[in-house]
C-alpha cells in the first residue's frame, strides 16, 4: 500500500491540540450536539466553533445542522484510515523504506 502523506498532515495537525483530541474522544461514543460538547469544556461557543471547523476541515469530524443546532460525529472512515497508517508504521517498516528515494537522504561525513 502506498501512502499520500499530504493527506495526513491536516489530520495530525487537528489532533495536535488537547481540546480537539478530547472532542474526537467524546464523539467516539456517538453524535453530539455542540451544546453537549460545550458542557465538557470551559470554553466559549465561538472557541468551540473554531475547533470544530478545524476538525471538520481535516475530515475527522462531520457536522450537520438541524434547525438551530449543530450535531457532530466522527468520520469513522478517516479514523480507520489513520489507524491503518499508524499500524503500518509499527509493523510494516519495509513498506515505508521502499517508498523512500535514496537520493533524497542526507549524508553526513
HELIX and SHEET records of a PDB file:
HELIX    1   1 UNK A    5  UNK A   15  1                                  11    
HELIX    2   2 UNK A   18  UNK A   27  1                                  10    
HELIX    3   3 UNK A   34  UNK A   38  1                                   5    
HELIX    4   4 UNK A   45  UNK A   58  1                                  14    
HELIX    5   5 UNK A   76  UNK A   91  1                                  16    
HELIX    6   6 UNK A   93  UNK A   99  1                                   7    
HELIX    7   7 UNK A  102  UNK A  104  5                                   3    
SHEET    1   A 3 UNK A  32  UNK A  33  0                                        
SHEET    2   A 3 UNK A  69  UNK A  74 -1                                        
SHEET    3   A 3 UNK A  61  UNK A  66 -1                                        
END                                                                             
